[in-house]
Amino acid sequence: MARLPYVDPTSLTDPELIEYLEQARLFGTPRPETQAIRSNVPAVAKAFSRPWETIFRGGAVEHSLKELCRVYVSQTINCDY
């Protein structure tokens, strides 16, 4: 059982946080579950999401480098990516 609760999206009133959760739901990245956990502390969710949006969605990083980052993270946590 998870020890960190997911924020209920309907409980949020901050439009920025609502948008981050919606983007995660639509695109699957970052994972909606992790965004719901980060949203327990709005400052943490924003500190993570603002650069994520700029770097990964905004095109500041080439797709091939993003893929390399995904493989690195997967290998680091022994995921069968």
Jmol script that loads the backbone (N, CA, C; Angstrom):
load data "model"
ATOM      1  N   MET A   1       0.835  -1.184   0.000  1.00  0.00           N
ATOM      2  CA  MET A   1       0.000   0.000   0.000  1.00  0.00           C
ATOM      3  C   MET A   1       0.878   1.245   0.000  1.00  0.00           C
ATOM      4  N   ALA A   2       0.480   2.211  -0.806  1.00  0.00           N
ATOM      5  CA  ALA A   2       1.238   3.453  -0.895  1.00  0.00           C
ATOM      6  C   ALA A   2       1.160   4.235   0.411  1.00  0.00           C
ATOM      7  N   ARG A   3       2.275   4.818   0.779  1.00  0.00           N
ATOM      8  CA  ARG A   3       2.309   5.629   2.002  1.00  0.00           C
ATOM      9  C   ARG A   3       2.119   7.107   1.694  1.00  0.00           C
ATOM     10  N   LEU A   4       2.296   7.478   0.457  1.00  0.00           N
ATOM     11  CA  LEU A   4       2.108   8.868   0.052  1.00  0.00           C
ATOM     12  C   LEU A   4       0.776   8.979  -0.691  1.00  0.00           C
ATOM     13  N   PRO A   5      -0.106   9.812  -0.207  1.00  0.00           N
ATOM     14  CA  PRO A   5      -1.420   9.901  -0.845  1.00  0.00           C
ATOM     15  C   PRO A   5      -1.374  10.672  -2.161  1.00  0.00           C
ATOM     16  N   TYR A   6      -2.268  10.290  -3.057  1.00  0.00           N
ATOM     17  CA  TYR A   6      -2.478  11.047  -4.288  1.00  0.00           C
ATOM     18  C   TYR A   6      -3.447  12.180  -3.973  1.00  0.00           C
ATOM     19  N   VAL A   7      -3.197  13.334  -4.538  1.00  0.00           N
ATOM     20  CA  VAL A   7      -4.125  14.446  -4.383  1.00  0.00           C
ATOM     21  C   VAL A   7      -5.338  14.176  -5.274  1.00  0.00           C
ATOM     22  N   ASP A   8      -6.499  14.408  -4.744  1.00  0.00           N
ATOM     23  CA  ASP A   8      -7.723  14.308  -5.534  1.00  0.00           C
ATOM     24  C   ASP A   8      -7.766  15.532  -6.444  1.00  0.00           C
ATOM     25  N   PRO A   9      -7.726  15.343  -7.767  1.00  0.00           N
ATOM     26  CA  PRO A   9      -7.701  16.498  -8.672  1.00  0.00           C
ATOM     27  C   PRO A   9      -8.875  17.452  -8.472  1.00  0.00           C
ATOM     28  N   THR A  10     -10.011  16.928  -8.031  1.00  0.00           N
ATOM     29  CA  THR A  10     -11.172  17.800  -7.838  1.00  0.00           C
ATOM     30  C   THR A  10     -11.012  18.706  -6.624  1.00  0.00           C
ATOM     31  N   SER A  11     -10.018  18.422  -5.771  1.00  0.00           N
ATOM     32  CA  SER A  11      -9.799  19.249  -4.585  1.00  0.00           C
ATOM     33  C   SER A  11      -8.890  20.444  -4.873  1.00  0.00           C
ATOM     34  N   LEU A  12      -8.248  20.445  -6.039  1.00  0.00           N
ATOM     35  CA  LEU A  12      -7.310  21.523  -6.364  1.00  0.00           C
ATOM     36  C   LEU A  12      -8.042  22.783  -6.815  1.00  0.00           C
ATOM     37  N   THR A  13      -7.511  23.916  -6.411  1.00  0.00           N
ATOM     38  CA  THR A  13      -8.068  25.196  -6.835  1.00  0.00           C
ATOM     39  C   THR A  13      -7.068  26.020  -7.642  1.00  0.00           C
ATOM     40  N   ASP A  14      -5.802  25.634  -7.598  1.00  0.00           N
ATOM     41  CA  ASP A  14      -4.748  26.361  -8.313  1.00  0.00           C
ATOM     42  C   ASP A  14      -4.777  25.952  -9.786  1.00  0.00           C
ATOM     43  N   PRO A  15      -5.077  26.878 -10.693  1.00  0.00           N
ATOM     44  CA  PRO A  15      -5.165  26.533 -12.118  1.00  0.00           C
ATOM     45  C   PRO A  15      -3.875  25.934 -12.682  1.00  0.00           C
ATOM     46  N   GLU A  16      -2.728  26.368 -12.168  1.00  0.00           N
ATOM     47  CA  GLU A  16      -1.449  25.843 -12.657  1.00  0.00           C
ATOM     48  C   GLU A  16      -1.315  24.360 -12.307  1.00  0.00           C
ATOM     49  N   LEU A  17      -1.644  23.993 -11.081  1.00  0.00           N
ATOM     50  CA  LEU A  17      -1.574  22.589 -10.676  1.00  0.00           C
ATOM     51  C   LEU A  17      -2.594  21.744 -11.429  1.00  0.00           C
ATOM     52  N   ILE A  18      -3.775  22.277 -11.607  1.00  0.00           N
ATOM     53  CA  ILE A  18      -4.812  21.562 -12.355  1.00  0.00           C
ATOM     54  C   ILE A  18      -4.320  21.264 -13.765  1.00  0.00           C
ATOM     55  N   GLU A  19      -3.690  22.236 -14.387  1.00  0.00           N
ATOM     56  CA  GLU A  19      -3.174  22.051 -15.744  1.00  0.00           C
ATOM     57  C   GLU A  19      -2.064  21.005 -15.788  1.00  0.00           C
ATOM     58  N   TYR A  20      -1.172  21.016 -14.806  1.00  0.00           N
ATOM     59  CA  TYR A  20      -0.105  20.017 -14.780  1.00  0.00           C
ATOM     60  C   TYR A  20      -0.670  18.606 -14.652  1.00  0.00           C
ATOM     61  N   LEU A  21      -1.667  18.430 -13.815  1.00  0.00           N
ATOM     62  CA  LEU A  21      -2.279  17.105 -13.666  1.00  0.00           C
ATOM     63  C   LEU A  21      -3.008  16.699 -14.943  1.00  0.00           C
ATOM     64  N   GLU A  22      -3.651  17.640 -15.587  1.00  0.00           N
ATOM     65  CA  GLU A  22      -4.359  17.337 -16.836  1.00  0.00           C
ATOM     66  C   GLU A  22      -3.379  16.957 -17.936  1.00  0.00           C
ATOM     67  N   GLN A  23      -2.274  17.682 -18.042  1.00  0.00           N
ATOM     68  CA  GLN A  23      -1.256  17.344 -19.043  1.00  0.00           C
ATOM     69  C   GLN A  23      -0.704  15.936 -18.795  1.00  0.00           C
ATOM     70  N   ALA A  24      -0.454  15.616 -17.536  1.00  0.00           N
ATOM     71  CA  ALA A  24       0.048  14.276 -17.204  1.00  0.00           C
ATOM     72  C   ALA A  24      -0.984  13.215 -17.578  1.00  0.00           C
ATOM     73  N   ARG A  25      -2.246  13.497 -17.328  1.00  0.00           N
ATOM     74  CA  ARG A  25      -3.301  12.545 -17.667  1.00  0.00           C
ATOM     75  C   ARG A  25      -3.394  12.352 -19.182  1.00  0.00           C
ATOM     76  N   LEU A  26      -3.305  13.439 -19.922  1.00  0.00           N
ATOM     77  CA  LEU A  26      -3.433  13.361 -21.375  1.00  0.00           C
ATOM     78  C   LEU A  26      -2.242  12.676 -22.040  1.00  0.00           C
ATOM     79  N   PHE A  27      -1.031  13.018 -21.589  1.00  0.00           N
ATOM     80  CA  PHE A  27       0.174  12.546 -22.268  1.00  0.00           C
ATOM     81  C   PHE A  27       0.862  11.378 -21.573  1.00  0.00           C
ATOM     82  N   GLY A  28       0.554  11.143 -20.302  1.00  0.00           N
ATOM     83  CA  GLY A  28       1.195  10.048 -19.570  1.00  0.00           C
ATOM     84  C   GLY A  28       2.589  10.370 -19.073  1.00  0.00           C
ATOM     85  N   THR A  29       3.057  11.578 -19.347  1.00  0.00           N
ATOM     86  CA  THR A  29       4.361  12.021 -18.860  1.00  0.00           C
ATOM     87  C   THR A  29       4.248  13.439 -18.343  1.00  0.00           C
ATOM     88  N   PRO A  30       4.870  13.752 -17.236  1.00  0.00           N
ATOM     89  CA  PRO A  30       5.322  12.770 -16.263  1.00  0.00           C
ATOM     90  C   PRO A  30       4.131  11.953 -15.779  1.00  0.00           C
ATOM     91  N   ARG A  31       4.408  10.828 -15.188  1.00  0.00           N
ATOM     92  CA  ARG A  31       3.328   9.925 -14.793  1.00  0.00           C
ATOM     93  C   ARG A  31       2.302  10.654 -13.925  1.00  0.00           C
ATOM     94  N   PRO A  32       1.025  10.476 -14.242  1.00  0.00           N
ATOM     95  CA  PRO A  32      -0.018  11.147 -13.467  1.00  0.00           C
ATOM     96  C   PRO A  32       0.047  10.841 -11.969  1.00  0.00           C
ATOM     97  N   GLU A  33       0.442   9.620 -11.627  1.00  0.00           N
ATOM     98  CA  GLU A  33       0.532   9.253 -10.210  1.00  0.00           C
ATOM     99  C   GLU A  33       1.587  10.084  -9.488  1.00  0.00           C
ATOM    100  N   THR A  34       2.740  10.269 -10.128  1.00  0.00           N
ATOM    101  CA  THR A  34       3.788  11.040  -9.469  1.00  0.00           C
ATOM    102  C   THR A  34       3.409  12.519  -9.382  1.00  0.00           C
ATOM    103  N   GLN A  35       2.706  13.004 -10.400  1.00  0.00           N
ATOM    104  CA  GLN A  35       2.241  14.390 -10.326  1.00  0.00           C
ATOM    105  C   GLN A  35       1.218  14.559  -9.204  1.00  0.00           C
ATOM    106  N   ALA A  36       0.369  13.565  -9.024  1.00  0.00           N
ATOM    107  CA  ALA A  36      -0.636  13.637  -7.949  1.00  0.00           C
ATOM    108  C   ALA A  36       0.028  13.594  -6.578  1.00  0.00           C
ATOM    109  N   ILE A  37       1.148  12.901  -6.462  1.00  0.00           N
ATOM    110  CA  ILE A  37       1.883  12.884  -5.196  1.00  0.00           C
ATOM    111  C   ILE A  37       2.588  14.230  -4.992  1.00  0.00           C
ATOM    112  N   ARG A  38       3.255  14.732  -6.029  1.00  0.00           N
ATOM    113  CA  ARG A  38       3.941  16.030  -5.914  1.00  0.00           C
ATOM    114  C   ARG A  38       2.967  17.140  -5.535  1.00  0.00           C
ATOM    115  N   SER A  39       1.738  17.024  -6.003  1.00  0.00           N
ATOM    116  CA  SER A  39       0.759  18.081  -5.769  1.00  0.00           C
ATOM    117  C   SER A  39       0.337  18.198  -4.315  1.00  0.00           C
ATOM    118  N   ASN A  40       0.755  17.252  -3.463  1.00  0.00           N
ATOM    119  CA  ASN A  40       0.529  17.411  -2.027  1.00  0.00           C
ATOM    120  C   ASN A  40       1.236  18.651  -1.499  1.00  0.00           C
ATOM    121  N   VAL A  41       2.348  18.999  -2.152  1.00  0.00           N
ATOM    122  CA  VAL A  41       3.096  20.206  -1.799  1.00  0.00           C
ATOM    123  C   VAL A  41       3.173  21.045  -3.076  1.00  0.00           C
ATOM    124  N   PRO A  42       2.270  21.993  -3.236  1.00  0.00           N
ATOM    125  CA  PRO A  42       2.205  22.748  -4.487  1.00  0.00           C
ATOM    126  C   PRO A  42       3.531  23.326  -4.953  1.00  0.00           C
ATOM    127  N   ALA A  43       4.358  23.794  -4.043  1.00  0.00           N
ATOM    128  CA  ALA A  43       5.655  24.360  -4.445  1.00  0.00           C
ATOM    129  C   ALA A  43       6.544  23.296  -5.091  1.00  0.00           C
ATOM    130  N   VAL A  44       6.454  22.074  -4.601  1.00  0.00           N
ATOM    131  CA  VAL A  44       7.239  20.983  -5.191  1.00  0.00           C
ATOM    132  C   VAL A  44       6.717  20.668  -6.583  1.00  0.00           C
ATOM    133  N   ALA A  45       5.409  20.568  -6.723  1.00  0.00           N
ATOM    134  CA  ALA A  45       4.819  20.268  -8.032  1.00  0.00           C
ATOM    135  C   ALA A  45       5.204  21.327  -9.060  1.00  0.00           C
ATOM    136  N   LYS A  46       5.176  22.575  -8.654  1.00  0.00           N
ATOM    137  CA  LYS A  46       5.528  23.660  -9.576  1.00  0.00           C
ATOM    138  C   LYS A  46       7.021  23.675  -9.885  1.00  0.00           C
ATOM    139  N   ALA A  47       7.845  23.431  -8.871  1.00  0.00           N
ATOM    140  CA  ALA A  47       9.296  23.413  -9.080  1.00  0.00           C
ATOM    141  C   ALA A  47       9.703  22.295 -10.033  1.00  0.00           C
ATOM    142  N   PHE A  48       9.002  21.188 -10.014  1.00  0.00           N
ATOM    143  CA  PHE A  48       9.277  20.101 -10.944  1.00  0.00           C
ATOM    144  C   PHE A  48       8.688  20.398 -12.323  1.00  0.00           C
ATOM    145  N   SER A  49       7.441  20.849 -12.351  1.00  0.00           N
ATOM    146  CA  SER A  49       6.684  20.942 -13.602  1.00  0.00           C
ATOM    147  C   SER A  49       7.105  22.083 -14.511  1.00  0.00           C
ATOM    148  N   ARG A  50       7.485  23.197 -13.955  1.00  0.00           N
ATOM    149  CA  ARG A  50       7.872  24.329 -14.809  1.00  0.00           C
ATOM    150  C   ARG A  50       9.052  23.988 -15.715  1.00  0.00           C
ATOM    151  N   PRO A  51      10.162  23.465 -15.175  1.00  0.00           N
ATOM    152  CA  PRO A  51      11.256  23.090 -16.083  1.00  0.00           C
ATOM    153  C   PRO A  51      10.885  21.915 -16.989  1.00  0.00           C
ATOM    154  N   TRP A  52      10.072  20.980 -16.477  1.00  0.00           N
ATOM    155  CA  TRP A  52       9.636  19.851 -17.305  1.00  0.00           C
ATOM    156  C   TRP A  52       8.935  20.365 -18.557  1.00  0.00           C
ATOM    157  N   GLU A  53       8.031  21.300 -18.364  1.00  0.00           N
ATOM    158  CA  GLU A  53       7.294  21.867 -19.493  1.00  0.00           C
ATOM    159  C   GLU A  53       8.239  22.556 -20.469  1.00  0.00           C
ATOM    160  N   THR A  54       9.183  23.304 -19.956  1.00  0.00           N
ATOM    161  CA  THR A  54      10.125  24.026 -20.814  1.00  0.00           C
ATOM    162  C   THR A  54      11.049  23.074 -21.562  1.00  0.00           C
ATOM    163  N   ILE A  55      11.607  22.130 -20.841  1.00  0.00           N
ATOM    164  CA  ILE A  55      12.632  21.258 -21.417  1.00  0.00           C
ATOM    165  C   ILE A  55      12.033  20.144 -22.266  1.00  0.00           C
ATOM    166  N   PHE A  56      11.056  19.437 -21.723  1.00  0.00           N
ATOM    167  CA  PHE A  56      10.552  18.262 -22.416  1.00  0.00           C
ATOM    168  C   PHE A  56       9.403  18.556 -23.370  1.00  0.00           C
ATOM    169  N   ARG A  57       8.469  19.372 -22.990  1.00  0.00           N
ATOM    170  CA  ARG A  57       7.353  19.676 -23.890  1.00  0.00           C
ATOM    171  C   ARG A  57       7.671  20.843 -24.823  1.00  0.00           C
ATOM    172  N   GLY A  58       8.485  21.777 -24.339  1.00  0.00           N
ATOM    173  CA  GLY A  58       8.779  22.970 -25.126  1.00  0.00           C
ATOM    174  C   GLY A  58       9.823  22.776 -26.205  1.00  0.00           C
ATOM    175  N   GLY A  59      10.445  21.614 -26.237  1.00  0.00           N
ATOM    176  CA  GLY A  59      11.395  21.330 -27.291  1.00  0.00           C
ATOM    177  C   GLY A  59      12.807  21.798 -27.041  1.00  0.00           C
ATOM    178  N   ALA A  60      13.149  22.157 -25.810  1.00  0.00           N
ATOM    179  CA  ALA A  60      14.500  22.622 -25.527  1.00  0.00           C
ATOM    180  C   ALA A  60      15.518  21.480 -25.587  1.00  0.00           C
ATOM    181  N   VAL A  61      15.038  20.247 -25.539  1.00  0.00           N
ATOM    182  CA  VAL A  61      15.906  19.073 -25.617  1.00  0.00           C
ATOM    183  C   VAL A  61      15.465  18.228 -26.815  1.00  0.00           C
ATOM    184  N   GLU A  62      16.433  17.792 -27.612  1.00  0.00           N
ATOM    185  CA  GLU A  62      16.109  16.950 -28.770  1.00  0.00           C
ATOM    186  C   GLU A  62      15.539  15.616 -28.317  1.00  0.00           C
ATOM    187  N   HIS A  63      14.668  15.068 -29.150  1.00  0.00           N
ATOM    188  CA  HIS A  63      14.001  13.817 -28.810  1.00  0.00           C
ATOM    189  C   HIS A  63      14.995  12.694 -28.502  1.00  0.00           C
ATOM    190  N   SER A  64      16.067  12.591 -29.253  1.00  0.00           N
ATOM    191  CA  SER A  64      17.027  11.507 -29.026  1.00  0.00           C
ATOM    192  C   SER A  64      17.666  11.608 -27.646  1.00  0.00           C
ATOM    193  N   LEU A  65      17.917  12.818 -27.164  1.00  0.00           N
ATOM    194  CA  LEU A  65      18.486  12.984 -25.829  1.00  0.00           C
ATOM    195  C   LEU A  65      17.450  12.642 -24.763  1.00  0.00           C
ATOM    196  N   LYS A  66      16.193  13.012 -24.993  1.00  0.00           N
ATOM    197  CA  LYS A  66      15.129  12.643 -24.052  1.00  0.00           C
ATOM    198  C   LYS A  66      15.035  11.120 -23.931  1.00  0.00           C
ATOM    199  N   GLU A  67      15.141  10.454 -25.055  1.00  0.00           N
ATOM    200  CA  GLU A  67      15.070   8.990 -25.041  1.00  0.00           C
ATOM    201  C   GLU A  67      16.258   8.399 -24.290  1.00  0.00           C
ATOM    202  N   LEU A  68      17.425   8.965 -24.469  1.00  0.00           N
ATOM    203  CA  LEU A  68      18.602   8.514 -23.740  1.00  0.00           C
ATOM    204  C   LEU A  68      18.398   8.704 -22.233  1.00  0.00           C
ATOM    205  N   CYS A  69      17.810   9.810 -21.838  1.00  0.00           N
ATOM    206  CA  CYS A  69      17.508  10.043 -20.416  1.00  0.00           C
ATOM    207  C   CYS A  69      16.540   8.992 -19.892  1.00  0.00           C
ATOM    208  N   ARG A  70      15.531   8.647 -20.670  1.00  0.00           N
ATOM    209  CA  ARG A  70      14.572   7.621 -20.248  1.00  0.00           C
ATOM    210  C   ARG A  70      15.252   6.276 -20.039  1.00  0.00           C
ATOM    211  N   VAL A  71      16.128   5.916 -20.957  1.00  0.00           N
ATOM    212  CA  VAL A  71      16.843   4.644 -20.837  1.00  0.00           C
ATOM    213  C   VAL A  71      17.740   4.673 -19.599  1.00  0.00           C
ATOM    214  N   TYR A  72      18.428   5.769 -19.384  1.00  0.00           N
ATOM    215  CA  TYR A  72      19.303   5.890 -18.213  1.00  0.00           C
ATOM    216  C   TYR A  72      18.519   5.720 -16.918  1.00  0.00           C
ATOM    217  N   VAL A  73      17.405   6.407 -16.801  1.00  0.00           N
ATOM    218  CA  VAL A  73      16.597   6.313 -15.588  1.00  0.00           C
ATOM    219  C   VAL A  73      16.091   4.884 -15.430  1.00  0.00           C
ATOM    220  N   SER A  74      15.616   4.278 -16.505  1.00  0.00           N
ATOM    221  CA  SER A  74      15.115   2.908 -16.437  1.00  0.00           C
ATOM    222  C   SER A  74      16.194   1.931 -15.988  1.00  0.00           C
ATOM    223  N   GLN A  75      17.384   2.095 -16.515  1.00  0.00           N
ATOM    224  CA  GLN A  75      18.492   1.218 -16.122  1.00  0.00           C
ATOM    225  C   GLN A  75      18.903   1.460 -14.672  1.00  0.00           C
ATOM    226  N   THR A  76      18.850   2.698 -14.247  1.00  0.00           N
ATOM    227  CA  THR A  76      19.231   3.048 -12.876  1.00  0.00           C
ATOM    228  C   THR A  76      18.326   2.379 -11.848  1.00  0.00           C
ATOM    229  N   ILE A  77      17.061   2.264 -12.170  1.00  0.00           N
ATOM    230  CA  ILE A  77      16.103   1.666 -11.218  1.00  0.00           C
ATOM    231  C   ILE A  77      15.785   0.219 -11.569  1.00  0.00           C
ATOM    232  N   ASN A  78      16.589  -0.380 -12.452  1.00  0.00           N
ATOM    233  CA  ASN A  78      16.415  -1.774 -12.864  1.00  0.00           C
ATOM    234  C   ASN A  78      15.040  -2.052 -13.442  1.00  0.00           C
ATOM    235  N   CYS A  79      14.553  -1.128 -14.266  1.00  0.00           N
ATOM    236  CA  CYS A  79      13.275  -1.293 -14.947  1.00  0.00           C
ATOM    237  C   CYS A  79      13.541  -2.013 -16.272  1.00  0.00           C
ATOM    238  N   ASP A  80      12.625  -2.825 -16.699  1.00  0.00           N
ATOM    239  CA  ASP A  80      12.787  -3.536 -17.976  1.00  0.00           C
ATOM    240  C   ASP A  80      12.307  -2.721 -19.159  1.00  0.00           C
ATOM    241  N   TYR A  81      12.503  -1.425 -19.083  1.00  0.00           N
ATOM    242  CA  TYR A  81      12.137  -0.490 -20.152  1.00  0.00           C
ATOM    243  C   TYR A  81      12.416  -1.108 -21.478  1.00  0.00           C
TER     244      TYR A  81
END
end "model"
wireframe off; spacefill off
backbone 0.3
color backbone group
